[in-house]
Amino acid sequence: MSISSILEIGKRSLLAYQSAVRTTSDNISNANNEYYRRRRVSFDQLNGGYSRLGLSVNDAVRLRQRFAEYQIYSENQFLGKYQNAQRLLSQVEVVFNEGSEAGLSQVISDFFGAWNDLAKDPESDYARNLVLDKAMVLSDTFSRIDGDLQNIKDQIVPETNM
């Protein structure tokens, strides 16, 4: 083997390792970049018949953490599911309108309060009409809630015409 071929082998090897050092430098400089994926250089030996002719860079492979990527993918699916459930439940919360005078608990309380007033004075026409009015309001509230919940159900499972 001549001296020039030995120098050529050394040159190829140095260039291959220079590429590896450059890749390592890129990995270090992008350590805080969440979108950067670490790379690794793989080497091949150059063979020339019975003699070795040095190293060459085969490929710079991006390393992946498959388990972590799968976990992120799975958890993102759950996140979407729970965000959808939260959106639907907030719509249901608006339907029941609790905390206002038109809320279901307030309407039921008014209805039974009217019955309580009627029980105190069963002969009063005003108390009887009040029970009737509160029963109508309760019935309308149940109808409104049923219609609103049906609309939300239709958003979840749209009807198919077959």
C-alpha positions as CSV (number, residue, x, y, z in Angstrom):
1,M,0.0,0.0,0.0
2,S,1.5,3.3,-1.0
3,I,1.8,6.4,1.1
4,S,-0.8,8.3,-1.0
5,S,-3.4,5.6,-0.4
6,I,-2.7,5.7,3.3
7,L,-3.1,9.5,3.3
8,E,-6.3,9.1,1.3
9,I,-7.7,6.6,3.9
10,G,-6.8,9.1,6.7
11,K,-8.5,11.9,4.8
12,R,-11.7,10.0,4.3
13,S,-11.8,9.0,7.9
14,L,-11.2,12.5,9.1
15,L,-14.0,13.8,6.8
16,A,-16.3,11.1,8.2
17,Y,-15.5,12.0,11.8
18,Q,-15.8,15.7,11.0
19,S,-19.4,15.0,9.8
20,A,-20.0,13.1,13.1
21,V,-18.7,16.1,15.1
22,R,-20.9,18.5,13.1
23,T,-24.0,16.3,13.7
24,T,-23.1,16.2,17.5
25,S,-22.8,20.0,17.5
26,D,-26.2,20.3,15.8
27,N,-27.7,18.0,18.5
28,I,-26.2,20.1,21.3
29,S,-27.2,23.4,19.8
30,N,-30.8,22.3,19.3
31,A,-31.2,20.6,22.6
32,N,-33.9,23.1,23.7
33,N,-35.7,23.1,20.4
34,E,-38.8,20.9,20.8
35,Y,-39.2,20.4,17.1
36,Y,-35.6,19.2,16.5
37,R,-35.0,15.5,16.5
38,R,-31.6,14.2,17.5
39,R,-29.5,12.6,14.7
40,R,-26.9,9.9,14.8
41,V,-24.3,9.2,12.1
42,S,-23.7,5.7,11.0
43,F,-20.4,4.7,9.3
44,D,-19.5,2.2,6.7
45,Q,-16.0,0.8,6.1
46,L,-14.8,1.1,2.5
47,N,-13.4,-2.2,1.3
48,G,-11.2,-2.5,-1.7
49,G,-10.8,-6.2,-2.2
50,Y,-8.7,-7.5,0.7
51,S,-7.8,-4.1,2.1
52,R,-9.8,-1.5,4.0
53,L,-10.0,1.9,2.4
54,G,-11.2,4.0,5.4
55,L,-14.6,5.1,6.6
56,S,-17.5,6.9,4.9
57,V,-20.6,8.3,6.3
58,N,-23.5,6.0,5.5
59,D,-26.4,8.1,6.8
60,A,-27.4,10.6,9.4
61,V,-30.4,9.0,11.0
62,R,-33.0,11.0,13.0
63,L,-33.6,9.3,16.3
64,R,-37.2,8.9,17.4
65,Q,-38.6,8.0,20.7
66,R,-41.4,5.8,19.5
67,F,-42.8,5.1,23.0
68,A,-43.0,8.7,23.9
69,E,-44.5,9.6,20.5
70,Y,-47.1,6.9,20.8
71,Q,-48.0,8.1,24.3
72,I,-48.4,11.7,23.1
73,Y,-50.6,10.4,20.2
74,S,-52.8,8.4,22.6
75,E,-53.1,11.2,25.2
76,N,-54.0,13.7,22.4
77,Q,-56.9,11.4,21.5
78,F,-58.1,11.4,25.1
79,L,-57.7,15.1,25.2
80,G,-59.9,15.6,22.2
81,K,-62.5,13.2,23.7
82,Y,-62.5,15.1,27.0
83,Q,-62.6,18.5,25.3
84,N,-65.7,17.4,23.4
85,A,-67.3,16.1,26.5
86,Q,-66.6,19.4,28.3
87,R,-68.1,21.3,25.4
88,L,-71.3,19.2,25.5
89,L,-71.6,19.3,29.2
90,S,-71.3,23.1,29.2
91,Q,-74.2,23.2,26.7
92,V,-76.2,21.0,29.1
93,E,-75.3,23.4,31.9
94,V,-76.7,26.3,29.9
95,V,-79.9,24.3,29.2
96,F,-80.7,23.9,32.9
97,N,-79.9,27.5,33.5
98,E,-79.3,27.0,37.3
99,G,-78.6,30.1,39.3
100,S,-81.2,32.2,37.6
101,E,-84.9,32.7,38.2
102,A,-85.7,30.6,35.1
103,G,-83.6,27.7,36.3
104,L,-85.3,24.3,37.0
105,S,-84.6,24.3,40.7
106,Q,-86.1,27.7,41.1
107,V,-89.2,26.8,39.1
108,I,-89.7,23.6,41.1
109,S,-89.2,25.6,44.3
110,D,-91.8,28.1,43.2
111,F,-94.2,25.3,42.3
112,F,-94.0,23.6,45.7
113,G,-94.1,27.0,47.4
114,A,-97.4,27.7,45.7
115,W,-98.7,24.3,46.9
116,N,-97.6,25.3,50.4
117,D,-99.5,28.6,50.2
118,L,-102.6,26.6,49.0
119,A,-102.3,24.2,51.9
120,K,-102.4,27.1,54.3
121,D,-105.6,28.6,52.7
122,P,-107.3,25.9,50.6
123,E,-110.4,28.1,49.9
124,S,-108.3,30.9,48.3
125,D,-108.9,31.4,44.6
126,Y,-105.7,33.3,44.3
127,A,-103.7,30.4,45.8
128,R,-105.4,27.9,43.4
129,N,-104.7,30.1,40.4
130,L,-101.1,30.5,41.6
131,V,-100.7,26.7,41.7
132,L,-102.1,26.5,38.2
133,D,-99.8,29.2,36.9
134,K,-96.7,27.7,38.6
135,A,-97.7,24.2,37.2
136,M,-97.9,25.8,33.7
137,V,-94.5,27.4,34.1
138,L,-93.0,24.1,35.4
139,S,-94.5,22.2,32.4
140,D,-93.1,24.8,30.0
141,T,-89.7,24.6,31.6
142,F,-89.7,20.8,31.3
143,S,-90.7,21.1,27.6
144,R,-88.0,23.7,27.0
145,I,-85.4,21.6,28.7
146,D,-86.5,18.5,26.8
147,G,-86.3,20.3,23.4
148,D,-82.9,21.8,24.2
149,L,-81.5,18.4,25.4
150,Q,-82.9,16.8,22.2
151,N,-81.0,19.4,20.1
152,I,-77.8,18.5,22.0
153,K,-78.5,14.8,21.5
154,D,-79.0,15.4,17.8
155,Q,-75.6,17.2,17.6
156,I,-74.0,14.2,19.2
157,V,-75.7,11.5,17.1
158,P,-77.2,13.0,14.0
159,E,-80.2,11.1,12.7
160,T,-79.7,9.3,9.4
161,N,-82.5,9.0,6.9
162,M,-82.5,5.5,5.4
